[in-house]
Amino acid sequence: MAEDAESPDCRARAVDRLIGRRIARARRAAGIEVRDLARVLGVTAEMMAQFEAGARRIGPVCLVRAARHLQVSLAYLFYDGRAVRSAPVRERRSRR
């Protein structure tokens, strides 16, 4: 079954790929090898390559550690300069 480009899963994978590309770009700019960043994050080089490819989701703790080690902001990792359309926020109904 084909997945709708606007589905939450599809958007999540797009974000995973964006974050991976941004980590890879920052890592290369800093002159850091994949295996060296992987060591800092406590993951294997193979997992780091999967993060960078967007094939595997990087957890929040690793994401923060990567940003710190690469000396970039978390915002840098999430934003590629294009306008981002967010999903509508559902209001919670108060229980009375």
N, C-alpha and C positions, 0 to 999 in steps of 0.2 A: 504494500500500500504506500503510495507516494505521500510524503509529508508536506503539509502546508508550510510555505516559507514564513508565515507569521505565527506558527505554532510555538508554544513556549519551549519545546525541546529543540526546535530548529534555531530559535534565537539564542538559547543557551549554548549550543554548539558554536554558533557564530562568535559569541563572546569568548568562549574557550580558545578559538583560533586567533582572535584578535589579541588576547592576553599573551598567548604563546608567541605570536609574531613580535610583539613589543618586548617581551623578555629576551628573545633571540637577538633583536636589534640592539638592545641595551647591553647585552652580554658581549656581542661582537664589538660594539663601540668602546667598551671598557677593556677589550683585549683579553677576555676571560674565556677559557676553554669550557666546553660543555661538562666534562668530567670534574673540573674544579668547582663550578657552580653547583653541580650535583652533590659534591662532597660537603659543601657549606650547608646545603639544604637537608642533608641526611638521606638522599635518595640515590638510586643508581643512575649512571649516565644514560641508560636506556629509558628510564622513567623521565629524565630531564628532556630527552629528545622527543618523547611523546607529549610532554607538556608544551614544548615549543611548536610542535606540529598541530596542536589543538586536538590530538587524539585522546588525550587523557586530561581530566580536570585537575588543576592544581588547587590544593587546599588553602584555606585562608592563612594558616600559619606559615606555610612555605611561600605563599605569595608575599607576605610582609617581609619575611627574611630575604627573599630575592630582591625586592625593591630596595631594602636597606643595603644589601651587599653591592647592588648595581648602582646605588646612589641615585635612584629615580623615585619619583612619587608614585603612590598607588594610582593617582589620577592619570599619570602618564601611561600606566599599563592598561587602563580601561578606556582611554579616549584616543581615537585616531584622527581627530580633527573634523570628522563629518558630524552632521547633526544626528542625534540619536533620538529615536522615537520610543518613548517608554510605554509599557503596557498600562492600561487603565488601572487605577487603584480602586479597589472595591471598599466602600465604607462599611465598617462594622456597625451592625445595629446593636444598640445598647439593650441589655436584658433588664427588664424591670419587674 
